[in-house]
């Protein structure tokens, strides 16, 4: 992608209302340097904090980041354990140091599989910032797009069985209201650092007409300049949503 010095933040009307980021490449970044994969995740977490604050500062209303998928449990136990410890540390630091950030944090995914201590930190973090009016930050943890759709289908099936939902009342809007992102706009742009060209089970329903951009930079090396370049490219795309 051609580099540019134009700052996307100078044209807020051209920014995506909802940006999704698949934070990919931590393990490869560490391997290239002969380091444990856990170090890559730690550096990636610091990049996440910087990019999230930057998105808030330039006026992006919604940001969803893919932190841990339903498939990530199949990784080596030591790597999963290191990720859980990193999540716990990050949330503890956030509760202590980021109370003045006007960012509303949501956690999307099935939180029940996490350890009770991590679940308590997740719920406490969400509760502390529930009344904030700034950017909405969705952190996808133990999240999978297919699992999200199964959850929505089960909810609608239960309502149908209870007689509160008729089959003819099931519409695209009805399904959207059963998703973790209910009430939020669908993502306008999804970025995937690391050069991969797939969604990897991320926001499958919501991304039907989302612009997608793969970037040849590993997540720990991702900078605000990289984001500006991506947002500038997005601003020059023509979105037709199936029309002419």
Phi, psi and omega in degrees: 000135181293132179286150179215151177263358181291132180268120181299332183295344180285345180233073187300333180290345179264356179287151172294141173291325182226120179249132173249142179228124171268104187280088190244146173112004181300314182294318179293324177300315180292318181299320180300335183255007180068028183251159175297148179302329180299328178292321176299319179294323180294316178294321178299324179295322178294322177296319179304313181299318181294315182290321179298315179296322179296316178301319178296317184292327183271355171100023174281122186289325184226134176227127176240124180244141181267104185262322184202120184267167176297336179276344183292345177296341181280355178291165180307141184305324182293326179288318177298317178299319179294323178294318179297319178295323179292318176302315181298314180297317181299316182292322177297316179294319180299317180296328183274319192253347188240030180291338182271354178286130180273060180236127178266116185262127171244147174248123181246138185129182181268104183280350189291341182278345180282159178299149182306322180296320179290321177299319180297319178295321178299310182293323179294318179299314180296322183290321182301324187250015186296336182261006180290151186251359184275209183301140174269122180249112175266121176254113183274111181231132191049048183249142171212137181299320179293317178299323178297319180290324175297317178300317180295318180296319179295321179297316179292324178296320179295320178294322178295318179295329180276355178083013181261357179217122178268147182308320182290349178273353180279115181230178175300321178295320179300314179296317181301325181288348178265358183271165179299332183265021181308134179086356179253152176292151174296152180297136176276328185215134172241127177256140172229097169297158177104350176087358177285155185236053178211158181277336179054045173070030183253118174050052187297313180292315187291339188261022183306321180236028179281140171286139182239137180222117173268137184234135184275058175216133178287147187306317180297341178264000185290135183236171175296331175295320176299318179294316178303317180297319179294318181292326177294319177296317178302318182298338182260003177276151177258116182257118186250347177051041177090352180269197182262000000 
